Amino acid sequence: MADTVLYEVSDGLATITINRPDAMNAMNTEAKVALRDSLLAAAEDSAVRAVLLTATGRAFCVGQDLKEHVSVLGTEHTMSTVREHYNPIVRAITGMPKPVVAGVNGVAAGAGFGFALAADYRVVADTASFNTSFAGVALTADSGVSWTLPRVVGPGRAADLLFFPRSIPAQEAYELGIANRLVPANDLAAEAASAARTLASGPTLAYAALKESLAYGAAHTLDEALDKEDELQTKAGASEDHGIAVQAFLAKEKPKYVGR
């Protein structure tokens, strides 16, 4: 993988780190390709049971690198990056059958906000902030924000944040539900890794089913969701991890899941 994105796997956890701190982790083509390919690698690797997406420096990701973007203005490639990079990145995060934790160390703006929203769980430093940013550069939402943001904060609040982009401080982000866990900035790396490692050692198939059921329920009727729950619970009930959990509960022991 390119050094604009660092990739490491240890004890079932893939840690993917955006690594352009001097550019506030703005996404140039090299970084977008590396992030996309790292996420796809983590999704396909059976040894990976959870993913931590984080960044170096004082920003999580401020979105598109406008210094690079200006070179394609007015050409047929002006916004081809949405199709080639941003959409595959978000689909990889949301579609992989394993949980993704975003460790948001600093500002997450534009596409960076979208990446964080696409994650299943967000651990956020108390010095971090979020900004939709798109309208500020005469663009519409991408990176899934038009889908994820209304589901997190509600459609009215999402419209406000998109039409009138501003910096959303960490505490407000927590109150809005954007941040799942708010931690002191100095503890962010440890807290995000701890949450991700807990998931990596947990019941992988159950997490995959929870992820699928939440996405399904967001776009289907109650009856359809009930049928989907029946389908997914049947599979989860037949898993090795479910048997391990039941036996551990009866023995008053902590279960040691195998991810099957």
KEROLUM-823807 format. One record per residue (C-alpha): x, y, z; residue in one letter. Coordinates in nm, 3 decimals. Layout:
N
<rolum x="X" y="Y" z="Z" res="a"/>
...
This chain:
260
<rolum x="0.000" y="0.000" z="0.000" res="m"/>
<rolum x="0.112" y="0.358" z="-0.066" res="a"/>
<rolum x="0.248" y="0.549" z="0.233" res="d"/>
<rolum x="-0.033" y="0.804" z="0.202" res="t"/>
<rolum x="-0.240" y="0.531" z="0.372" res="v"/>
<rolum x="-0.089" y="0.290" z="0.623" res="l"/>
<rolum x="-0.224" y="-0.064" z="0.655" res="y"/>
<rolum x="-0.157" y="-0.309" z="0.936" res="e"/>
<rolum x="-0.324" y="-0.630" z="1.052" res="v"/>
<rolum x="-0.278" y="-0.761" z="1.405" res="s"/>
<rolum x="-0.489" y="-1.009" z="1.604" res="d"/>
<rolum x="-0.785" y="-0.986" z="1.370" res="g"/>
<rolum x="-0.784" y="-0.606" z="1.352" res="l"/>
<rolum x="-0.694" y="-0.414" z="1.036" res="a"/>
<rolum x="-0.582" y="-0.061" z="1.117" res="t"/>
<rolum x="-0.607" y="0.174" z="0.820" res="i"/>
<rolum x="-0.448" y="0.514" z="0.876" res="t"/>
<rolum x="-0.480" y="0.811" z="0.641" res="i"/>
<rolum x="-0.130" y="0.955" z="0.638" res="n"/>
<rolum x="-0.105" y="1.298" z="0.477" res="r"/>
<rolum x="-0.077" y="1.508" z="0.793" res="p"/>
<rolum x="0.088" y="1.806" z="0.621" res="d"/>
<rolum x="-0.220" y="1.835" z="0.397" res="a"/>
<rolum x="-0.465" y="1.772" z="0.684" res="m"/>
<rolum x="-0.521" y="1.431" z="0.521" res="n"/>
<rolum x="-0.683" y="1.583" z="0.214" res="a"/>
<rolum x="-0.747" y="1.315" z="-0.045" res="m"/>
<rolum x="-0.529" y="1.328" z="-0.354" res="n"/>
<rolum x="-0.555" y="1.052" z="-0.613" res="t"/>
<rolum x="-0.279" y="0.844" z="-0.455" res="e"/>
<rolum x="-0.448" y="0.855" z="-0.115" res="a"/>
<rolum x="-0.792" y="0.777" z="-0.256" res="k"/>
<rolum x="-0.664" y="0.474" z="-0.444" res="v"/>
<rolum x="-0.468" y="0.353" z="-0.142" res="a"/>
<rolum x="-0.765" y="0.397" z="0.094" res="l"/>
<rolum x="-1.002" y="0.222" z="-0.145" res="r"/>
<rolum x="-0.764" y="-0.069" z="-0.197" res="d"/>
<rolum x="-0.684" y="-0.100" z="0.174" res="s"/>
<rolum x="-1.053" y="-0.122" z="0.262" res="l"/>
<rolum x="-1.115" y="-0.379" z="-0.010" res="l"/>
<rolum x="-0.818" y="-0.583" z="0.115" res="a"/>
<rolum x="-0.955" y="-0.575" z="0.470" res="a"/>
<rolum x="-1.301" y="-0.675" z="0.349" res="a"/>
<rolum x="-1.166" y="-0.976" z="0.160" res="e"/>
<rolum x="-0.915" y="-1.095" z="0.421" res="d"/>
<rolum x="-1.069" y="-1.373" z="0.632" res="s"/>
<rolum x="-0.812" y="-1.303" z="0.904" res="a"/>
<rolum x="-0.956" y="-0.953" z="0.952" res="v"/>
<rolum x="-1.256" y="-0.944" z="1.186" res="r"/>
<rolum x="-1.280" y="-0.567" z="1.242" res="a"/>
<rolum x="-1.135" y="-0.248" z="1.094" res="v"/>
<rolum x="-1.014" y="0.073" z="1.257" res="l"/>
<rolum x="-1.008" y="0.373" z="1.023" res="l"/>
<rolum x="-0.812" y="0.667" z="1.161" res="t"/>
<rolum x="-0.554" y="0.928" z="1.063" res="a"/>
<rolum x="-0.228" y="1.093" z="1.159" res="t"/>
<rolum x="-0.179" y="1.457" z="1.256" res="g"/>
<rolum x="-0.443" y="1.708" z="1.360" res="r"/>
<rolum x="-0.713" y="1.619" z="1.105" res="a"/>
<rolum x="-0.908" y="1.304" z="1.029" res="f"/>
<rolum x="-0.967" y="1.402" z="0.667" res="c"/>
<rolum x="-1.071" y="1.734" z="0.513" res="v"/>
<rolum x="-1.201" y="1.576" z="0.194" res="g"/>
<rolum x="-1.084" y="1.641" z="-0.159" res="q"/>
<rolum x="-0.736" y="1.787" z="-0.213" res="d"/>
<rolum x="-0.840" y="2.105" z="-0.395" res="l"/>
<rolum x="-0.484" y="2.180" z="-0.503" res="k"/>
<rolum x="-0.494" y="1.866" z="-0.714" res="e"/>
<rolum x="-0.861" y="1.908" z="-0.807" res="h"/>
<rolum x="-0.805" y="2.246" z="-0.971" res="v"/>
<rolum x="-0.601" y="2.078" z="-1.245" res="s"/>
<rolum x="-0.908" y="1.891" z="-1.376" res="v"/>
<rolum x="-1.163" y="2.172" z="-1.351" res="l"/>
<rolum x="-1.363" y="2.210" z="-1.671" res="g"/>
<rolum x="-1.265" y="1.867" z="-1.807" res="t"/>
<rolum x="-1.458" y="1.543" z="-1.837" res="e"/>
<rolum x="-1.270" y="1.423" z="-1.529" res="h"/>
<rolum x="-1.382" y="1.708" z="-1.300" res="t"/>
<rolum x="-1.593" y="1.484" z="-1.075" res="m"/>
<rolum x="-1.504" y="1.135" z="-1.199" res="s"/>
<rolum x="-1.340" y="1.075" z="-0.863" res="t"/>
<rolum x="-1.684" y="1.028" z="-0.706" res="v"/>
<rolum x="-1.748" y="0.723" z="-0.923" res="r"/>
<rolum x="-1.391" y="0.595" z="-0.925" res="e"/>
<rolum x="-1.291" y="0.654" z="-0.563" res="h"/>
<rolum x="-1.541" y="0.796" z="-0.316" res="y"/>
<rolum x="-1.830" y="0.564" z="-0.398" res="n"/>
<rolum x="-1.612" y="0.249" z="-0.381" res="p"/>
<rolum x="-1.460" y="0.369" z="-0.051" res="i"/>
<rolum x="-1.800" y="0.418" z="0.111" res="v"/>
<rolum x="-1.936" y="0.093" z="-0.033" res="r"/>
<rolum x="-1.634" y="-0.092" z="0.104" res="a"/>
<rolum x="-1.691" y="0.051" z="0.453" res="i"/>
<rolum x="-2.065" y="-0.007" z="0.461" res="t"/>
<rolum x="-2.069" y="-0.333" z="0.268" res="g"/>
<rolum x="-1.795" y="-0.536" z="0.434" res="m"/>
<rolum x="-1.935" y="-0.808" z="0.665" res="p"/>
<rolum x="-1.732" y="-0.688" z="0.961" res="k"/>
<rolum x="-1.754" y="-0.380" z="1.185" res="p"/>
<rolum x="-1.565" y="-0.060" z="1.102" res="v"/>
<rolum x="-1.469" y="0.184" z="1.377" res="v"/>
<rolum x="-1.372" y="0.541" z="1.285" res="a"/>
<rolum x="-1.122" y="0.696" z="1.524" res="g"/>
<rolum x="-1.182" y="1.066" z="1.450" res="v"/>
<rolum x="-0.876" y="1.251" z="1.576" res="n"/>
<rolum x="-0.949" y="1.594" z="1.427" res="g"/>
<rolum x="-1.157" y="1.778" z="1.170" res="v"/>
<rolum x="-1.363" y="1.556" z="0.936" res="a"/>
<rolum x="-1.496" y="1.760" z="0.645" res="a"/>
<rolum x="-1.658" y="1.686" z="0.312" res="g"/>
<rolum x="-1.568" y="1.335" z="0.201" res="a"/>
<rolum x="-1.387" y="1.287" z="0.532" res="g"/>
<rolum x="-1.719" y="1.345" z="0.710" res="f"/>
<rolum x="-1.872" y="1.091" z="0.474" res="g"/>
<rolum x="-1.610" y="0.829" z="0.557" res="f"/>
<rolum x="-1.672" y="0.877" z="0.929" res="a"/>
<rolum x="-2.050" y="0.855" z="0.886" res="l"/>
<rolum x="-2.014" y="0.537" z="0.680" res="a"/>
<rolum x="-1.837" y="0.364" z="0.970" res="a"/>
<rolum x="-2.042" y="0.153" z="1.209" res="d"/>
<rolum x="-1.909" y="0.326" z="1.521" res="y"/>
<rolum x="-1.734" y="0.658" z="1.575" res="r"/>
<rolum x="-1.492" y="0.727" z="1.861" res="v"/>
<rolum x="-1.426" y="1.101" z="1.853" res="v"/>
<rolum x="-1.163" y="1.320" z="2.020" res="a"/>
<rolum x="-1.309" y="1.607" z="2.220" res="d"/>
<rolum x="-1.105" y="1.848" z="2.004" res="t"/>
<rolum x="-1.238" y="1.710" z="1.674" res="a"/>
<rolum x="-1.503" y="1.872" z="1.457" res="s"/>
<rolum x="-1.719" y="1.796" z="1.155" res="f"/>
<rolum x="-1.823" y="2.002" z="0.854" res="n"/>
<rolum x="-2.025" y="1.907" z="0.546" res="t"/>
<rolum x="-1.827" y="2.169" z="0.344" res="s"/>
<rolum x="-1.979" y="2.080" z="0.006" res="f"/>
<rolum x="-2.195" y="2.390" z="-0.049" res="a"/>
<rolum x="-1.900" y="2.604" z="0.055" res="g"/>
<rolum x="-1.724" y="2.506" z="-0.268" res="v"/>
<rolum x="-2.045" y="2.502" z="-0.480" res="a"/>
<rolum x="-2.086" y="2.124" z="-0.471" res="l"/>
<rolum x="-2.355" y="1.882" z="-0.362" res="t"/>
<rolum x="-2.310" y="1.597" z="-0.117" res="a"/>
<rolum x="-2.104" y="1.291" z="-0.201" res="d"/>
<rolum x="-1.936" y="1.004" z="-0.016" res="s"/>
<rolum x="-2.277" y="0.886" z="0.101" res="g"/>
<rolum x="-2.352" y="1.195" z="0.310" res="v"/>
<rolum x="-2.695" y="1.247" z="0.149" res="s"/>
<rolum x="-2.790" y="0.899" z="0.277" res="w"/>
<rolum x="-2.601" y="0.869" z="0.606" res="t"/>
<rolum x="-2.638" y="1.217" z="0.755" res="l"/>
<rolum x="-3.023" y="1.230" z="0.755" res="p"/>
<rolum x="-3.030" y="0.885" z="0.915" res="r"/>
<rolum x="-2.799" y="1.000" z="1.194" res="v"/>
<rolum x="-2.933" y="1.351" z="1.269" res="v"/>
<rolum x="-3.273" y="1.357" z="1.093" res="g"/>
<rolum x="-3.364" y="1.515" z="0.759" res="p"/>
<rolum x="-3.430" y="1.866" z="0.892" res="g"/>
<rolum x="-3.098" y="1.892" z="1.074" res="r"/>
<rolum x="-2.918" y="1.737" z="0.776" res="a"/>
<rolum x="-3.062" y="2.004" z="0.545" res="a"/>
<rolum x="-2.944" y="2.274" z="0.784" res="d"/>
<rolum x="-2.591" y="2.134" z="0.801" res="l"/>
<rolum x="-2.571" y="2.088" z="0.423" res="l"/>
<rolum x="-2.718" y="2.422" z="0.314" res="f"/>
<rolum x="-2.535" y="2.620" z="0.582" res="f"/>
<rolum x="-2.206" y="2.435" z="0.636" res="p"/>
<rolum x="-2.027" y="2.514" z="0.960" res="r"/>
<rolum x="-1.790" y="2.356" z="1.205" res="s"/>
<rolum x="-1.973" y="2.115" z="1.437" res="i"/>
<rolum x="-1.774" y="2.085" z="1.761" res="p"/>
<rolum x="-1.721" y="1.743" z="1.914" res="a"/>
<rolum x="-1.966" y="1.795" z="2.201" res="q"/>
<rolum x="-2.244" y="1.899" z="1.963" res="e"/>
<rolum x="-2.156" y="1.606" z="1.735" res="a"/>
<rolum x="-2.202" y="1.375" z="2.033" res="y"/>
<rolum x="-2.537" y="1.532" z="2.118" res="e"/>
<rolum x="-2.649" y="1.493" z="1.755" res="l"/>
<rolum x="-2.546" y="1.127" z="1.746" res="g"/>
<rolum x="-2.261" y="1.182" z="1.501" res="i"/>
<rolum x="-2.010" y="1.075" z="1.766" res="a"/>
<rolum x="-2.090" y="0.748" z="1.943" res="n"/>
<rolum x="-1.818" y="0.795" z="2.204" res="r"/>
<rolum x="-1.646" y="1.118" z="2.301" res="l"/>
<rolum x="-1.301" y="1.091" z="2.459" res="v"/>
<rolum x="-1.015" y="1.324" z="2.557" res="p"/>
<rolum x="-0.789" y="1.390" z="2.258" res="a"/>
<rolum x="-0.489" y="1.233" z="2.429" res="n"/>
<rolum x="-0.687" y="0.911" z="2.476" res="d"/>
<rolum x="-0.830" y="0.890" z="2.124" res="l"/>
<rolum x="-0.580" y="0.642" z="1.981" res="a"/>
<rolum x="-0.607" y="0.404" z="2.275" res="a"/>
<rolum x="-0.985" y="0.430" z="2.309" res="e"/>
<rolum x="-1.052" y="0.381" z="1.938" res="a"/>
<rolum x="-0.814" y="0.084" z="1.922" res="a"/>
<rolum x="-0.974" y="-0.067" z="2.232" res="s"/>
<rolum x="-1.323" y="-0.044" z="2.082" res="a"/>
<rolum x="-1.202" y="-0.193" z="1.754" res="a"/>
<rolum x="-1.012" y="-0.475" z="1.926" res="r"/>
<rolum x="-1.319" y="-0.561" z="2.131" res="t"/>
<rolum x="-1.512" y="-0.602" z="1.807" res="l"/>
<rolum x="-1.227" y="-0.797" z="1.645" res="a"/>
<rolum x="-1.243" y="-1.054" z="1.925" res="s"/>
<rolum x="-1.622" y="-1.069" z="1.925" res="g"/>
<rolum x="-1.884" y="-1.273" z="1.734" res="p"/>
<rolum x="-1.796" y="-1.172" z="1.378" res="t"/>
<rolum x="-2.097" y="-1.327" z="1.207" res="l"/>
<rolum x="-2.335" y="-1.166" z="1.454" res="a"/>
<rolum x="-2.178" y="-0.825" z="1.391" res="y"/>
<rolum x="-2.209" y="-0.878" z="1.015" res="a"/>
<rolum x="-2.575" y="-0.968" z="1.058" res="a"/>
<rolum x="-2.638" y="-0.663" z="1.279" res="l"/>
<rolum x="-2.474" y="-0.443" z="1.017" res="k"/>
<rolum x="-2.687" y="-0.595" z="0.741" res="e"/>
<rolum x="-3.010" y="-0.573" z="0.941" res="s"/>
<rolum x="-2.958" y="-0.207" z="1.029" res="l"/>
<rolum x="-2.899" y="-0.115" z="0.665" res="a"/>
<rolum x="-3.195" y="-0.325" z="0.553" res="y"/>
<rolum x="-3.429" y="-0.186" z="0.815" res="g"/>
<rolum x="-3.352" y="0.172" z="0.711" res="a"/>
<rolum x="-3.512" y="0.118" z="0.371" res="a"/>
<rolum x="-3.783" y="-0.147" z="0.425" res="h"/>
<rolum x="-4.114" y="-0.194" z="0.600" res="t"/>
<rolum x="-4.151" y="-0.349" z="0.945" res="l"/>
<rolum x="-4.283" y="-0.673" z="0.797" res="d"/>
<rolum x="-3.987" y="-0.693" z="0.561" res="e"/>
<rolum x="-3.748" y="-0.617" z="0.846" res="a"/>
<rolum x="-3.905" y="-0.893" z="1.056" res="l"/>
<rolum x="-3.851" y="-1.142" z="0.773" res="d"/>
<rolum x="-3.491" y="-1.027" z="0.737" res="k"/>
<rolum x="-3.439" y="-1.069" z="1.113" res="e"/>
<rolum x="-3.573" y="-1.423" z="1.089" res="d"/>
<rolum x="-3.335" y="-1.501" z="0.803" res="e"/>
<rolum x="-3.030" y="-1.354" z="0.973" res="l"/>
<rolum x="-3.110" y="-1.495" z="1.317" res="q"/>
<rolum x="-3.142" y="-1.843" z="1.171" res="t"/>
<rolum x="-2.789" y="-1.812" z="1.034" res="k"/>
<rolum x="-2.653" y="-1.660" z="1.357" res="a"/>
<rolum x="-2.815" y="-1.934" z="1.563" res="g"/>
<rolum x="-2.634" y="-2.198" z="1.359" res="a"/>
<rolum x="-2.293" y="-2.034" z="1.405" res="s"/>
<rolum x="-2.013" y="-2.181" z="1.609" res="e"/>
<rolum x="-1.987" y="-1.855" z="1.802" res="d"/>
<rolum x="-2.348" y="-1.882" z="1.922" res="h"/>
<rolum x="-2.277" y="-2.227" z="2.066" res="g"/>
<rolum x="-1.963" y="-2.092" z="2.232" res="i"/>
<rolum x="-2.158" y="-1.801" z="2.383" res="a"/>
<rolum x="-2.432" y="-2.022" z="2.525" res="v"/>
<rolum x="-2.187" y="-2.268" z="2.677" res="q"/>
<rolum x="-1.980" y="-1.985" z="2.825" res="a"/>
<rolum x="-2.292" y="-1.825" z="2.974" res="f"/>
<rolum x="-2.397" y="-2.150" z="3.141" res="l"/>
<rolum x="-2.043" y="-2.203" z="3.272" res="a"/>
<rolum x="-2.023" y="-1.839" z="3.389" res="k"/>
<rolum x="-1.713" y="-1.791" z="3.174" res="e"/>
<rolum x="-1.611" y="-1.527" z="2.923" res="k"/>
<rolum x="-1.667" y="-1.657" z="2.569" res="p"/>
<rolum x="-1.371" y="-1.694" z="2.334" res="k"/>
<rolum x="-1.514" y="-1.638" z="1.991" res="y"/>
<rolum x="-1.365" y="-1.787" z="1.675" res="v"/>
<rolum x="-1.545" y="-1.572" z="1.418" res="g"/>
<rolum x="-1.743" y="-1.857" z="1.266" res="r"/>
